[in-house]
Each structure stands twice: as C-alpha cells, then as structure tokens.
Amino acid sequence: MHEATGCSYKEATEALQRTVAKSFFTAYSLATTHRSSIKEYWSSALADRRKAW
C-alpha cells in the first residue's frame, strides 16, 4: 500500500511539474509572439468584420 501511494505521489508530482512547465512555456511563447499575434488577430478580425458587413 505504501509503495503504491509513493508511486502515485511521484507520478502526481511529475504530472504537476509537466503541467507547470507547459504553462510556463505557453506563457513564454505567447509573450514572445505577443505583438505580432495581436496585430494579425485584429487585422484578420477586422477583415472578417468588413466581409460580414
């Protein structure tokens, strides 16, 4: 029982670390591509808006 608990605890810790690392990576990539992405998003959104009108 104790081994299983330790194993699941280790797996949970590793999963948590992976999640944190993934969120950090996502935030970093968003920050690096922030300006261009925002610009592209708004230009495409405005173009779609014009087409819709």
Backbone torsions as a table, in degrees:
resi	resn	phi	psi	omega
1	MET	NA	-45.8	-178.0
2	HIS	-64.4	-38.4	179.4
3	GLU	-63.5	-44.0	-179.6
4	ALA	-62.2	-42.1	179.6
5	THR	-62.8	-44.1	179.2
6	GLY	-62.7	-40.5	-179.8
7	CYS	-64.4	-47.7	-179.0
8	SER	-65.6	-34.9	178.0
9	TYR	-64.5	-42.9	178.9
10	LYS	-63.6	-43.3	179.3
11	GLU	-63.0	-41.3	179.6
12	ALA	-63.9	-41.1	179.3
13	THR	-63.0	-44.1	179.6
14	GLU	-64.9	-40.0	178.7
15	ALA	-63.3	-41.3	179.1
16	LEU	-63.2	-43.8	179.2
17	GLN	-62.0	-40.8	178.7
18	ARG	-63.2	-41.9	-179.7
19	THR	-63.2	-44.6	179.8
20	VAL	-62.9	-44.4	180.0
21	ALA	-62.7	-40.2	-179.6
22	LYS	-64.7	-42.5	-179.4
23	SER	-66.9	-38.8	177.1
24	PHE	-62.4	-43.6	-179.7
25	PHE	-63.4	-42.1	179.3
26	THR	-62.7	-44.8	179.5
27	ALA	-63.1	-40.7	-179.6
28	TYR	-64.5	-47.0	-179.2
29	SER	-65.2	-36.3	176.9
30	LEU	-64.9	-40.4	-178.8
31	ALA	-66.7	-38.7	-176.8
32	THR	-72.9	-34.9	-178.5
33	THR	-102.2	17.9	-171.0
34	HIS	-61.0	-56.5	-172.0
35	ARG	-62.2	-51.4	-177.0
36	SER	-63.5	-39.4	-178.8
37	SER	-64.9	-44.3	179.5
38	ILE	-60.6	-44.3	-178.7
39	LYS	-61.8	-47.0	-179.9
40	GLU	-63.8	-41.5	-178.3
41	TYR	-60.9	-47.4	-176.5
42	TRP	-69.0	-38.2	179.4
43	SER	-64.8	-41.9	178.9
44	SER	-68.6	-38.4	179.7
45	ALA	-64.5	-41.4	178.6
46	LEU	-66.3	-38.6	178.3
47	ALA	-63.3	-43.9	177.6
48	ASP	-62.3	-39.9	-180.0
49	ARG	-61.5	-43.4	-179.8
50	ARG	-64.1	-40.7	179.1
51	LYS	-62.9	-41.1	-178.3
52	ALA	-65.0	-40.0	179.6
53	TRP	-70.8	NA	NA
